[in-house]
Amino acid sequence: VVSLRNNPAYVALSYVWGDATITPGTVSIDDHALLVTENLHAALRRLRWHAYSKDQAPLLIWADALCINQTDQKEKERQIPLMGKIYSKCEYTAVWLG
């Protein structure tokens, strides 16, 4: 959990969700496995090469499907209105079209 008040350096990921029922990929966050859509999985796999570059700091990525609890309606109601701010405060936006 990171507060925007702390001005974190991060990349906002914009991607095509695709069919949310097709979740062939798994992402591990804090020892929890999360199923993700095909497009999100592909985007994260591509971006991780930048994260593991020896001459760069770790890459922090904001992706709505991972950073907003999609099963918690109250959290979604709080977080979705912040998306404009989230995208405007990022270092850059990575776009994945699939």
PyMOL CGO cylinders between C-alpha atoms (Angstrom):
from pymol import cmd
from pymol.cgo import CYLINDER

trace = [
    CYLINDER, 0.00, 0.00, 0.00, 1.40, 3.36, -1.06, 0.3, 1, 1, 1, 1, 1, 1,
    CYLINDER, 1.40, 3.36, -1.06, -0.09, 6.81, -0.52, 0.3, 1, 1, 1, 1, 1, 1,
    CYLINDER, -0.09, 6.81, -0.52, -0.10, 9.32, -3.37, 0.3, 1, 1, 1, 1, 1, 1,
    CYLINDER, -0.10, 9.32, -3.37, 0.71, 11.93, -0.70, 0.3, 1, 1, 1, 1, 1, 1,
    CYLINDER, 0.71, 11.93, -0.70, 4.21, 10.44, -0.53, 0.3, 1, 1, 1, 1, 1, 1,
    CYLINDER, 4.21, 10.44, -0.53, 4.76, 11.14, -4.26, 0.3, 1, 1, 1, 1, 1, 1,
    CYLINDER, 4.76, 11.14, -4.26, 5.92, 7.62, -5.11, 0.3, 1, 1, 1, 1, 1, 1,
    CYLINDER, 5.92, 7.62, -5.11, 7.72, 7.00, -8.40, 0.3, 1, 1, 1, 1, 1, 1,
    CYLINDER, 7.72, 7.00, -8.40, 5.63, 4.51, -10.36, 0.3, 1, 1, 1, 1, 1, 1,
    CYLINDER, 5.63, 4.51, -10.36, 4.45, 3.55, -13.81, 0.3, 1, 1, 1, 1, 1, 1,
    CYLINDER, 4.45, 3.55, -13.81, 0.72, 3.43, -14.52, 0.3, 1, 1, 1, 1, 1, 1,
    CYLINDER, 0.72, 3.43, -14.52, -0.20, 0.54, -16.78, 0.3, 1, 1, 1, 1, 1, 1,
    CYLINDER, -0.20, 0.54, -16.78, -3.01, 1.04, -19.27, 0.3, 1, 1, 1, 1, 1, 1,
    CYLINDER, -3.01, 1.04, -19.27, -4.08, -2.14, -21.02, 0.3, 1, 1, 1, 1, 1, 1,
    CYLINDER, -4.08, -2.14, -21.02, -7.04, -3.77, -22.68, 0.3, 1, 1, 1, 1, 1, 1,
    CYLINDER, -7.04, -3.77, -22.68, -8.78, -5.94, -20.11, 0.3, 1, 1, 1, 1, 1, 1,
    CYLINDER, -8.78, -5.94, -20.11, -10.09, -8.40, -22.67, 0.3, 1, 1, 1, 1, 1, 1,
    CYLINDER, -10.09, -8.40, -22.67, -12.33, -11.21, -21.47, 0.3, 1, 1, 1, 1, 1, 1,
    CYLINDER, -12.33, -11.21, -21.47, -12.15, -11.10, -17.65, 0.3, 1, 1, 1, 1, 1, 1,
    CYLINDER, -12.15, -11.10, -17.65, -13.22, -14.75, -17.47, 0.3, 1, 1, 1, 1, 1, 1,
    CYLINDER, -13.22, -14.75, -17.47, -10.06, -15.89, -19.28, 0.3, 1, 1, 1, 1, 1, 1,
    CYLINDER, -10.06, -15.89, -19.28, -7.32, -15.74, -16.64, 0.3, 1, 1, 1, 1, 1, 1,
    CYLINDER, -7.32, -15.74, -16.64, -4.41, -17.88, -17.82, 0.3, 1, 1, 1, 1, 1, 1,
    CYLINDER, -4.41, -17.88, -17.82, -1.77, -15.95, -15.92, 0.3, 1, 1, 1, 1, 1, 1,
    CYLINDER, -1.77, -15.95, -15.92, -0.85, -15.85, -12.26, 0.3, 1, 1, 1, 1, 1, 1,
    CYLINDER, -0.85, -15.85, -12.26, 0.89, -12.98, -10.49, 0.3, 1, 1, 1, 1, 1, 1,
    CYLINDER, 0.89, -12.98, -10.49, 2.44, -13.32, -7.06, 0.3, 1, 1, 1, 1, 1, 1,
    CYLINDER, 2.44, -13.32, -7.06, 2.00, -10.34, -4.73, 0.3, 1, 1, 1, 1, 1, 1,
    CYLINDER, 2.00, -10.34, -4.73, 3.14, -10.62, -1.12, 0.3, 1, 1, 1, 1, 1, 1,
    CYLINDER, 3.14, -10.62, -1.12, 3.06, -14.41, -1.37, 0.3, 1, 1, 1, 1, 1, 1,
    CYLINDER, 3.06, -14.41, -1.37, -0.52, -14.38, -2.70, 0.3, 1, 1, 1, 1, 1, 1,
    CYLINDER, -0.52, -14.38, -2.70, -1.23, -15.80, -6.13, 0.3, 1, 1, 1, 1, 1, 1,
    CYLINDER, -1.23, -15.80, -6.13, -3.70, -13.75, -8.16, 0.3, 1, 1, 1, 1, 1, 1,
    CYLINDER, -3.70, -13.75, -8.16, -5.23, -14.76, -11.47, 0.3, 1, 1, 1, 1, 1, 1,
    CYLINDER, -5.23, -14.76, -11.47, -4.95, -12.08, -14.14, 0.3, 1, 1, 1, 1, 1, 1,
    CYLINDER, -4.95, -12.08, -14.14, -6.27, -11.62, -17.65, 0.3, 1, 1, 1, 1, 1, 1,
    CYLINDER, -6.27, -11.62, -17.65, -4.22, -12.65, -20.64, 0.3, 1, 1, 1, 1, 1, 1,
    CYLINDER, -4.22, -12.65, -20.64, -3.41, -9.04, -21.60, 0.3, 1, 1, 1, 1, 1, 1,
    CYLINDER, -3.41, -9.04, -21.60, -2.39, -7.97, -18.10, 0.3, 1, 1, 1, 1, 1, 1,
    CYLINDER, -2.39, -7.97, -18.10, -0.19, -11.03, -17.75, 0.3, 1, 1, 1, 1, 1, 1,
    CYLINDER, -0.19, -11.03, -17.75, 1.52, -10.31, -21.08, 0.3, 1, 1, 1, 1, 1, 1,
    CYLINDER, 1.52, -10.31, -21.08, 2.05, -6.65, -20.19, 0.3, 1, 1, 1, 1, 1, 1,
    CYLINDER, 2.05, -6.65, -20.19, 3.56, -7.46, -16.81, 0.3, 1, 1, 1, 1, 1, 1,
    CYLINDER, 3.56, -7.46, -16.81, 5.85, -10.10, -18.32, 0.3, 1, 1, 1, 1, 1, 1,
    CYLINDER, 5.85, -10.10, -18.32, 7.12, -7.53, -20.81, 0.3, 1, 1, 1, 1, 1, 1,
    CYLINDER, 7.12, -7.53, -20.81, 7.57, -4.78, -18.22, 0.3, 1, 1, 1, 1, 1, 1,
    CYLINDER, 7.57, -4.78, -18.22, 9.42, -7.00, -15.78, 0.3, 1, 1, 1, 1, 1, 1,
    CYLINDER, 9.42, -7.00, -15.78, 12.46, -7.00, -18.04, 0.3, 1, 1, 1, 1, 1, 1,
    CYLINDER, 12.46, -7.00, -18.04, 12.76, -3.28, -17.37, 0.3, 1, 1, 1, 1, 1, 1,
    CYLINDER, 12.76, -3.28, -17.37, 12.34, -3.94, -13.66, 0.3, 1, 1, 1, 1, 1, 1,
    CYLINDER, 12.34, -3.94, -13.66, 15.22, -6.42, -13.60, 0.3, 1, 1, 1, 1, 1, 1,
    CYLINDER, 15.22, -6.42, -13.60, 17.66, -4.34, -15.60, 0.3, 1, 1, 1, 1, 1, 1,
    CYLINDER, 17.66, -4.34, -15.60, 20.92, -4.24, -13.62, 0.3, 1, 1, 1, 1, 1, 1,
    CYLINDER, 20.92, -4.24, -13.62, 21.32, -0.49, -14.01, 0.3, 1, 1, 1, 1, 1, 1,
    CYLINDER, 21.32, -0.49, -14.01, 17.79, 0.52, -12.96, 0.3, 1, 1, 1, 1, 1, 1,
    CYLINDER, 17.79, 0.52, -12.96, 15.91, 0.74, -9.70, 0.3, 1, 1, 1, 1, 1, 1,
    CYLINDER, 15.91, 0.74, -9.70, 12.95, -1.60, -9.26, 0.3, 1, 1, 1, 1, 1, 1,
    CYLINDER, 12.95, -1.60, -9.26, 9.96, -0.63, -11.35, 0.3, 1, 1, 1, 1, 1, 1,
    CYLINDER, 9.96, -0.63, -11.35, 6.79, 0.02, -9.38, 0.3, 1, 1, 1, 1, 1, 1,
    CYLINDER, 6.79, 0.02, -9.38, 3.70, -0.59, -11.50, 0.3, 1, 1, 1, 1, 1, 1,
    CYLINDER, 3.70, -0.59, -11.50, 0.12, 0.48, -10.85, 0.3, 1, 1, 1, 1, 1, 1,
    CYLINDER, 0.12, 0.48, -10.85, -2.46, -1.69, -12.62, 0.3, 1, 1, 1, 1, 1, 1,
    CYLINDER, -2.46, -1.69, -12.62, -6.12, -1.30, -11.74, 0.3, 1, 1, 1, 1, 1, 1,
    CYLINDER, -6.12, -1.30, -11.74, -6.91, -5.02, -11.66, 0.3, 1, 1, 1, 1, 1, 1,
    CYLINDER, -6.91, -5.02, -11.66, -4.18, -5.55, -9.06, 0.3, 1, 1, 1, 1, 1, 1,
    CYLINDER, -4.18, -5.55, -9.06, -4.21, -2.29, -7.13, 0.3, 1, 1, 1, 1, 1, 1,
    CYLINDER, -4.21, -2.29, -7.13, -7.97, -2.03, -6.72, 0.3, 1, 1, 1, 1, 1, 1,
    CYLINDER, -7.97, -2.03, -6.72, -9.66, -4.96, -5.03, 0.3, 1, 1, 1, 1, 1, 1,
    CYLINDER, -9.66, -4.96, -5.03, -12.11, -5.93, -7.76, 0.3, 1, 1, 1, 1, 1, 1,
    CYLINDER, -12.11, -5.93, -7.76, -14.28, -7.95, -5.36, 0.3, 1, 1, 1, 1, 1, 1,
    CYLINDER, -14.28, -7.95, -5.36, -14.76, -5.09, -2.87, 0.3, 1, 1, 1, 1, 1, 1,
    CYLINDER, -14.76, -5.09, -2.87, -17.42, -2.69, -4.14, 0.3, 1, 1, 1, 1, 1, 1,
    CYLINDER, -17.42, -2.69, -4.14, -16.71, -0.08, -1.45, 0.3, 1, 1, 1, 1, 1, 1,
    CYLINDER, -16.71, -0.08, -1.45, -13.01, -0.02, -2.31, 0.3, 1, 1, 1, 1, 1, 1,
    CYLINDER, -13.01, -0.02, -2.31, -13.84, 0.30, -6.00, 0.3, 1, 1, 1, 1, 1, 1,
    CYLINDER, -13.84, 0.30, -6.00, -16.14, 3.24, -5.22, 0.3, 1, 1, 1, 1, 1, 1,
    CYLINDER, -16.14, 3.24, -5.22, -13.26, 4.97, -3.38, 0.3, 1, 1, 1, 1, 1, 1,
    CYLINDER, -13.26, 4.97, -3.38, -10.47, 4.10, -5.81, 0.3, 1, 1, 1, 1, 1, 1,
    CYLINDER, -10.47, 4.10, -5.81, -12.03, 4.53, -9.26, 0.3, 1, 1, 1, 1, 1, 1,
    CYLINDER, -12.03, 4.53, -9.26, -12.55, 8.31, -8.82, 0.3, 1, 1, 1, 1, 1, 1,
    CYLINDER, -12.55, 8.31, -8.82, -8.81, 8.56, -8.02, 0.3, 1, 1, 1, 1, 1, 1,
    CYLINDER, -8.81, 8.56, -8.02, -7.72, 7.05, -11.34, 0.3, 1, 1, 1, 1, 1, 1,
    CYLINDER, -7.72, 7.05, -11.34, -7.32, 10.45, -13.01, 0.3, 1, 1, 1, 1, 1, 1,
    CYLINDER, -7.32, 10.45, -13.01, -4.98, 11.50, -10.22, 0.3, 1, 1, 1, 1, 1, 1,
    CYLINDER, -4.98, 11.50, -10.22, -3.17, 8.18, -10.34, 0.3, 1, 1, 1, 1, 1, 1,
    CYLINDER, -3.17, 8.18, -10.34, -2.47, 8.53, -14.06, 0.3, 1, 1, 1, 1, 1, 1,
    CYLINDER, -2.47, 8.53, -14.06, -1.53, 12.22, -13.76, 0.3, 1, 1, 1, 1, 1, 1,
    CYLINDER, -1.53, 12.22, -13.76, 0.99, 11.64, -10.95, 0.3, 1, 1, 1, 1, 1, 1,
    CYLINDER, 0.99, 11.64, -10.95, 2.85, 8.69, -12.47, 0.3, 1, 1, 1, 1, 1, 1,
    CYLINDER, 2.85, 8.69, -12.47, 6.31, 9.04, -14.01, 0.3, 1, 1, 1, 1, 1, 1,
    CYLINDER, 6.31, 9.04, -14.01, 4.86, 7.68, -17.23, 0.3, 1, 1, 1, 1, 1, 1,
    CYLINDER, 4.86, 7.68, -17.23, 2.05, 5.53, -18.51, 0.3, 1, 1, 1, 1, 1, 1,
    CYLINDER, 2.05, 5.53, -18.51, 2.89, 2.24, -20.20, 0.3, 1, 1, 1, 1, 1, 1,
    CYLINDER, 2.89, 2.24, -20.20, 0.26, 1.25, -22.76, 0.3, 1, 1, 1, 1, 1, 1,
    CYLINDER, 0.26, 1.25, -22.76, -0.27, -2.40, -23.70, 0.3, 1, 1, 1, 1, 1, 1,
    CYLINDER, -0.27, -2.40, -23.70, -2.58, -3.04, -26.61, 0.3, 1, 1, 1, 1, 1, 1,
    CYLINDER, -2.58, -3.04, -26.61, -2.11, -6.77, -26.65, 0.3, 1, 1, 1, 1, 1, 1,
]
cmd.load_cgo(trace, "trace")
